[in-house]
Amino acid sequence: QVQLVESGGGLVQPGGSLRLSCAASGSIFSLAAMGWYRQAPGKQRELVAGITSGGSTNYADSVKGRFTISRDNAKNAVYLQMNSLKPEDTAVYYCNAKYVRSYWGQGTQVTVSS
């Protein structure tokens, strides 16, 4: 069983930065592929960034060059550094772990507005 708890969301002005954190419980963290997804009102949940157990990363085209995903297996944590934020980045951001099955956190709200 894996439990995921996100933190770090909030209100930021356009052009600003936020760093999201996801703390994971469970012994399989280092084996799991981790990802950040987001869901804006009226839209489907979409993958923002992913990182494999080996550290390979992938990003949605809309965030390439602005967001960086990283993981710390010693701390059972994954992070999403978000720079140059835009109003269209406003959404609830969810942490996801995939190992045999998929696990989700409860989400953290990110609002980009002046």
ChimeraX commands (.cxc) that place a marker at each C-alpha (Angstrom):
marker #1 position 0.00,0.00,0.00 radius 0.5
marker #1 position 1.21,3.49,-0.86 radius 0.5
marker #1 position -0.08,6.76,0.54 radius 0.5
marker #1 position 0.76,10.05,-1.14 radius 0.5
marker #1 position 0.46,13.51,0.41 radius 0.5
marker #1 position 0.98,16.62,-1.70 radius 0.5
marker #1 position 1.95,20.05,-0.41 radius 0.5
marker #1 position 3.23,23.37,-1.70 radius 0.5
marker #1 position 0.27,24.64,-3.68 radius 0.5
marker #1 position -1.08,28.14,-3.36 radius 0.5
marker #1 position -1.75,31.44,-5.08 radius 0.5
marker #1 position 1.02,32.95,-7.20 radius 0.5
marker #1 position 1.22,35.77,-9.70 radius 0.5
marker #1 position 1.92,35.10,-13.37 radius 0.5
marker #1 position 5.64,34.64,-13.89 radius 0.5
marker #1 position 6.12,33.36,-10.37 radius 0.5
marker #1 position 7.32,30.02,-9.06 radius 0.5
marker #1 position 6.07,27.25,-6.81 radius 0.5
marker #1 position 7.55,23.98,-5.67 radius 0.5
marker #1 position 5.20,21.08,-5.08 radius 0.5
marker #1 position 6.21,18.19,-2.87 radius 0.5
marker #1 position 4.77,14.69,-2.60 radius 0.5
marker #1 position 5.60,12.57,0.42 radius 0.5
marker #1 position 5.10,8.85,-0.04 radius 0.5
marker #1 position 4.71,6.09,2.50 radius 0.5
marker #1 position 5.41,2.47,1.72 radius 0.5
marker #1 position 8.46,0.43,0.86 radius 0.5
marker #1 position 8.02,0.35,-2.92 radius 0.5
marker #1 position 8.69,4.04,-3.57 radius 0.5
marker #1 position 12.10,3.53,-5.16 radius 0.5
marker #1 position 10.57,0.98,-7.56 radius 0.5
marker #1 position 7.62,3.15,-8.58 radius 0.5
marker #1 position 7.26,5.44,-11.54 radius 0.5
marker #1 position 6.10,8.79,-10.21 radius 0.5
marker #1 position 4.14,11.52,-11.90 radius 0.5
marker #1 position 2.42,14.83,-11.45 radius 0.5
marker #1 position -0.98,15.29,-13.06 radius 0.5
marker #1 position -3.31,18.25,-13.04 radius 0.5
marker #1 position -7.00,18.85,-13.53 radius 0.5
marker #1 position -8.51,22.22,-14.30 radius 0.5
marker #1 position -12.24,22.89,-13.86 radius 0.5
marker #1 position -14.22,21.31,-16.70 radius 0.5
marker #1 position -11.18,19.56,-18.12 radius 0.5
marker #1 position -9.78,16.05,-17.98 radius 0.5
marker #1 position -6.88,15.17,-15.75 radius 0.5
marker #1 position -3.62,15.37,-17.71 radius 0.5
marker #1 position -0.05,14.27,-17.18 radius 0.5
marker #1 position 2.26,17.19,-16.41 radius 0.5
marker #1 position 5.53,15.37,-15.74 radius 0.5
marker #1 position 6.76,11.88,-15.00 radius 0.5
marker #1 position 9.90,10.29,-13.65 radius 0.5
marker #1 position 10.80,6.61,-13.77 radius 0.5
marker #1 position 12.44,4.61,-11.02 radius 0.5
marker #1 position 15.69,5.07,-12.95 radius 0.5
marker #1 position 15.32,8.84,-13.13 radius 0.5
marker #1 position 14.21,9.31,-16.73 radius 0.5
marker #1 position 11.79,12.20,-17.11 radius 0.5
marker #1 position 9.10,13.28,-19.51 radius 0.5
marker #1 position 6.98,16.43,-19.70 radius 0.5
marker #1 position 3.84,17.71,-21.31 radius 0.5
marker #1 position 4.67,20.06,-24.16 radius 0.5
marker #1 position 2.89,22.89,-22.36 radius 0.5
marker #1 position 5.34,22.82,-19.43 radius 0.5
marker #1 position 8.63,21.90,-21.09 radius 0.5
marker #1 position 11.36,24.32,-20.13 radius 0.5
marker #1 position 9.33,25.70,-17.21 radius 0.5
marker #1 position 8.70,22.72,-14.92 radius 0.5
marker #1 position 11.18,20.23,-13.49 radius 0.5
marker #1 position 10.32,16.93,-11.82 radius 0.5
marker #1 position 12.75,15.27,-9.43 radius 0.5
marker #1 position 12.75,12.54,-6.84 radius 0.5
marker #1 position 14.64,11.72,-3.65 radius 0.5
marker #1 position 14.38,8.01,-2.95 radius 0.5
marker #1 position 16.09,8.42,0.43 radius 0.5
marker #1 position 13.25,10.72,1.52 radius 0.5
marker #1 position 10.46,8.91,-0.35 radius 0.5
marker #1 position 9.61,12.18,-2.04 radius 0.5
marker #1 position 8.99,13.61,-5.46 radius 0.5
marker #1 position 8.99,17.28,-6.35 radius 0.5
marker #1 position 7.71,19.54,-9.09 radius 0.5
marker #1 position 9.52,22.85,-9.51 radius 0.5
marker #1 position 7.27,25.19,-11.47 radius 0.5
marker #1 position 8.72,28.39,-12.90 radius 0.5
marker #1 position 7.32,31.07,-15.18 radius 0.5
marker #1 position 3.82,30.13,-14.15 radius 0.5
marker #1 position 0.92,31.12,-16.37 radius 0.5
marker #1 position -2.80,31.50,-15.61 radius 0.5
marker #1 position -3.43,28.37,-17.68 radius 0.5
marker #1 position -1.37,26.39,-15.16 radius 0.5
marker #1 position -4.18,26.89,-12.64 radius 0.5
marker #1 position -5.45,23.47,-11.59 radius 0.5
marker #1 position -5.50,20.91,-8.84 radius 0.5
marker #1 position -2.19,19.05,-9.01 radius 0.5
marker #1 position -2.08,15.37,-8.10 radius 0.5
marker #1 position 0.82,13.11,-7.28 radius 0.5
marker #1 position 0.72,9.62,-8.78 radius 0.5
marker #1 position 2.70,6.46,-8.16 radius 0.5
marker #1 position 2.63,3.44,-10.43 radius 0.5
marker #1 position 3.84,0.05,-9.23 radius 0.5
marker #1 position 1.62,-2.92,-10.06 radius 0.5
marker #1 position -1.27,-0.49,-9.62 radius 0.5
marker #1 position -1.80,3.24,-9.57 radius 0.5
marker #1 position -1.95,5.36,-6.42 radius 0.5
marker #1 position -3.14,8.96,-6.08 radius 0.5
marker #1 position -2.76,11.74,-3.58 radius 0.5
marker #1 position -5.55,14.05,-2.56 radius 0.5
marker #1 position -4.34,16.96,-4.69 radius 0.5
marker #1 position -3.12,20.49,-4.03 radius 0.5
marker #1 position -4.57,23.63,-5.58 radius 0.5
marker #1 position -2.36,25.88,-7.68 radius 0.5
marker #1 position -3.83,29.22,-8.71 radius 0.5
marker #1 position -1.95,31.58,-10.98 radius 0.5
marker #1 position -3.58,34.98,-10.98 radius 0.5
marker #1 position -2.76,38.63,-10.60 radius 0.5
marker link #1:1,2 radius 0.2
marker link #1:2,3 radius 0.2
marker link #1:3,4 radius 0.2
marker link #1:4,5 radius 0.2
marker link #1:5,6 radius 0.2
marker link #1:6,7 radius 0.2
marker link #1:7,8 radius 0.2
marker link #1:8,9 radius 0.2
marker link #1:9,10 radius 0.2
marker link #1:10,11 radius 0.2
marker link #1:11,12 radius 0.2
marker link #1:12,13 radius 0.2
marker link #1:13,14 radius 0.2
marker link #1:14,15 radius 0.2
marker link #1:15,16 radius 0.2
marker link #1:16,17 radius 0.2
marker link #1:17,18 radius 0.2
marker link #1:18,19 radius 0.2
marker link #1:19,20 radius 0.2
marker link #1:20,21 radius 0.2
marker link #1:21,22 radius 0.2
marker link #1:22,23 radius 0.2
marker link #1:23,24 radius 0.2
marker link #1:24,25 radius 0.2
marker link #1:25,26 radius 0.2
marker link #1:26,27 radius 0.2
marker link #1:27,28 radius 0.2
marker link #1:28,29 radius 0.2
marker link #1:29,30 radius 0.2
marker link #1:30,31 radius 0.2
marker link #1:31,32 radius 0.2
marker link #1:32,33 radius 0.2
marker link #1:33,34 radius 0.2
marker link #1:34,35 radius 0.2
marker link #1:35,36 radius 0.2
marker link #1:36,37 radius 0.2
marker link #1:37,38 radius 0.2
marker link #1:38,39 radius 0.2
marker link #1:39,40 radius 0.2
marker link #1:40,41 radius 0.2
marker link #1:41,42 radius 0.2
marker link #1:42,43 radius 0.2
marker link #1:43,44 radius 0.2
marker link #1:44,45 radius 0.2
marker link #1:45,46 radius 0.2
marker link #1:46,47 radius 0.2
marker link #1:47,48 radius 0.2
marker link #1:48,49 radius 0.2
marker link #1:49,50 radius 0.2
marker link #1:50,51 radius 0.2
marker link #1:51,52 radius 0.2
marker link #1:52,53 radius 0.2
marker link #1:53,54 radius 0.2
marker link #1:54,55 radius 0.2
marker link #1:55,56 radius 0.2
marker link #1:56,57 radius 0.2
marker link #1:57,58 radius 0.2
marker link #1:58,59 radius 0.2
marker link #1:59,60 radius 0.2
marker link #1:60,61 radius 0.2
marker link #1:61,62 radius 0.2
marker link #1:62,63 radius 0.2
marker link #1:63,64 radius 0.2
marker link #1:64,65 radius 0.2
marker link #1:65,66 radius 0.2
marker link #1:66,67 radius 0.2
marker link #1:67,68 radius 0.2
marker link #1:68,69 radius 0.2
marker link #1:69,70 radius 0.2
marker link #1:70,71 radius 0.2
marker link #1:71,72 radius 0.2
marker link #1:72,73 radius 0.2
marker link #1:73,74 radius 0.2
marker link #1:74,75 radius 0.2
marker link #1:75,76 radius 0.2
marker link #1:76,77 radius 0.2
marker link #1:77,78 radius 0.2
marker link #1:78,79 radius 0.2
marker link #1:79,80 radius 0.2
marker link #1:80,81 radius 0.2
marker link #1:81,82 radius 0.2
marker link #1:82,83 radius 0.2
marker link #1:83,84 radius 0.2
marker link #1:84,85 radius 0.2
marker link #1:85,86 radius 0.2
marker link #1:86,87 radius 0.2
marker link #1:87,88 radius 0.2
marker link #1:88,89 radius 0.2
marker link #1:89,90 radius 0.2
marker link #1:90,91 radius 0.2
marker link #1:91,92 radius 0.2
marker link #1:92,93 radius 0.2
marker link #1:93,94 radius 0.2
marker link #1:94,95 radius 0.2
marker link #1:95,96 radius 0.2
marker link #1:96,97 radius 0.2
marker link #1:97,98 radius 0.2
marker link #1:98,99 radius 0.2
marker link #1:99,100 radius 0.2
marker link #1:100,101 radius 0.2
marker link #1:101,102 radius 0.2
marker link #1:102,103 radius 0.2
marker link #1:103,104 radius 0.2
marker link #1:104,105 radius 0.2
marker link #1:105,106 radius 0.2
marker link #1:106,107 radius 0.2
marker link #1:107,108 radius 0.2
marker link #1:108,109 radius 0.2
marker link #1:109,110 radius 0.2
marker link #1:110,111 radius 0.2
marker link #1:111,112 radius 0.2
marker link #1:112,113 radius 0.2
marker link #1:113,114 radius 0.2
view
